[in-house]
Amino acid sequence: MILKISRLLEIVTILLNRESITAQELARRFDVSTRTIYRDIEVLSLSGVPVHTNRGNGGGISLLEDYTLNKALLSKSESESLLLAIKTLGAMSYPEADAVIEKIGSIFKSSQPHDWIEVSFEGWSCKTNEQDRFRKIRDAIISGKVISFDYVNNKGSRSNRLAQPVKLIFNTSTWYLIAHCLKRDSYRMFRLSRIKNVQVTAQSFTQREVQKHEEQAAPHAPFIDFKLRCNERVLNRLYDTFDEECITQNNNNDNDSYILTATIPEDEWVYEYVLSLGSNAEVLEPEHVRKEIKARAKAIAGMY
């Protein structure tokens, strides 16, 4: 959807700066068919943009004279909502988001500032090579191309995969890829930060809608019933990560103690999170997580 919006905005920008342009020129510029361009023109016309076409020699697509975009297509509130959505995508490392924001800022000529909100996520998104990886996977999904890549699993084992990419998912500050792994002949969920050396192959496949049960069956970290006790020094950390309903004050005559109860996936993040709380928190359940934390803490202490 964002790609279509970007194309529509750029078409209007071109028409604002040129008296006329042919559908064939626009089709070549955006690498789409002339039929797609005419559909775009119809969308613009239905949105209130006074765009019209002239057939025959010397004809083309043009706008009515003295037209300005800020008076049609999107209302002020709609344009601000669009900016918020695109800024959120940009914060999550969606390629081209910054370019779309720049176009909207220059086109809508509003007296109100477009920097009233800023969205930011920490993570893998700020690195150029990782944005390139995102683009390759996104383009492979859209064009229906098989990709090859190296993958590092949660045990640190590296393997090469050949897969049919289906969907990119952003969840809990992290990007994931749902893909049909040809090696395993099943749907898998891959964490993008662990995907390396992505290559888009020439092999095509027919994209189909993944059923919800297939998506949910994609292997991921198993869920555990997690229980942790902490003191008030790190209570803010718990509120940063978990819903308030998961946190209760300890009723054992210890007003400085709090209990976290949540069902969470057991992956490396759990152990990193607990260890980052130091002596301010103790895992109560499950027992195997307690033992793993104890073993890791002992190993760390042995290094000093």
C-alpha angles and dihedrals in degrees: 000000000000090000091055092048089050091051093048091050092048092049090054090046090053092048091049089057099039132052093221142350133184125244088238091058092050091046091054092046094053097032093237134116123275087242089062090050092052089050088052090051090051091051091051092048093050088049091059101262107140096229121150138175132224119205127216134029113348091013129124145131120307145157129241112267117268093018117153122192097221090073096056146022095044133023121232093260091046092051091050090049089050090051091052092050093048093045089053090052089048091053088053090053098257105167118239092021093115091051092052091049090052092051093049092048093053097039104046093055091200121171088221117088117252093211096075091119136033125193122198135174125185117227146073095331100092098068121095096219090052091052087052089052090051092051093050093051093044092050091047090054092049095045095039097240127154115241132208123207145152116251131199111205127207090271092057094251115143122212139163118247136194112199147164105234114222113167143359115221128193111203132158094353092308135100120228133185124219108205141157103246108215091199093057095028091224142089114276137184115227126190107229095219088063095049112099136180097014115196126182108220129208090243112111129204135186110255115224133181111267113229117235093243090053092050092048090048091059104115115256137150112309117250121244135191099245126198125181135173120209141166125242093264090079099028089108089058090056092050089050091059110024137047117263090242089066093059124073134170114252112254095202094101090272108119093180094058128089133187125218117200119181144141107236139161113265106231136128091286091069093059094042090050096049093046090050088061090060118188091345094083141042128197110231099178146063102031096217090057090051090053093047092050090049092050093049093046089050091050091050092049089050090060093061 
